[in-house]
Amino acid sequence: MVSLLCNPLATADQLGSSPSQVDGIPVDLETSLRWAGSELIQGAGILLRLHLLTFHRPQKTVATAIVLFQRFYLLSSMRSCAIIDACHAAIFLSSKLTEHPAKPRDIINVTTYLLNIPSPLPISPALVAGQGSIPPKEYYVTEQEYYTKRACLLNVETEILKACGFQTHISLPYTLCINYIQSLSVLSAEVVKRSFGYLTDALLSPSLLYLTHQPNSLAVAAVYIGARECEVKLPAAWWDVFDCEREELGFLVVCMKGVKEFVENERKLWRGRKPSVPWELEDLEVYLERRRALDSEAEV
């Protein structure tokens, strides 16, 4: 029963030298691509209404998809599978695991729309002053394109399952967060809202918090920040009761509060940039070649 509340965590070797880094992808680019994929999954989940679940299971499908996506690229190289295909497959697999199935056509249509139409999403094209409405043909997916993308989706879904050893169990910290807040007798809408907000932010952390820490520790850190921001006093050393060490709590608090700055930096780096995020394998190879050329010129 205890195992249902735990997740398999990444090892130090996996974090120190990922398949993508071994394959020649710089660390900063790997981090950016992981962030971009997580943002796309989050945005697609909202448009697909996969985040509108019960109060006790907020956005379970979206969070599960992001964790699956991050796990996959901890075990496979980004040069072996396109980021966009991995996003499609992660959403599709997650929707089945959480019993909120989404059709491949809907997933593909939504991601195509987000990547071609200006929106608040950081990875969407920037809105140009004086620009008129975007013609539908820019985000229309033809039947041939759809069947090609669907085939890739199904193939990558299989690759994700194989890479993870068919271990698809993911325990999320949202329910634990509610339980901890109730146990501490500080239940209020504002504390819950802020705590859930930090748990959702942690999905985008470059430190891969959901792959390196158990759900109980994530929940404790979110409650700690939420209570402090709401000026709610908690008992001394209360985190010990929930099996979280003070050092781990401090690390998680710093990482969670640093996500905002990280996302802002990534937004500035990629918003409106040409070329944009290399979603396809061909685009990634072109980007890497261009970067190598620029590095060579800089050395000269």
Secondary structure, DSSP 8 states (H G I E B T S, - for coil): -GGGG------HHHHHS-HHHHTT--HHHHHHHHHHHHHHHHHHHHHTT-S---TTSTTHHHHHHHHHHHHHHHHS-TTTS-HHHHHHHHHHHHHHHTT----HHHHHHHHHHHTTS--SSTTS----TT-----GGGT---HHHHHHHHHHHHHHHHHHHHHTTT------SHHHHHHHHHHTT---HHHHHHHHHHHHHHTT-TT-HHHHS-HHHHHHHHHHHHHHHTT----TTGGGGGT--HHHHHHHHHHHHHHHHHHHHHHHHHTT-SS----SHHHHHHHHHHHHHHHHHHH-
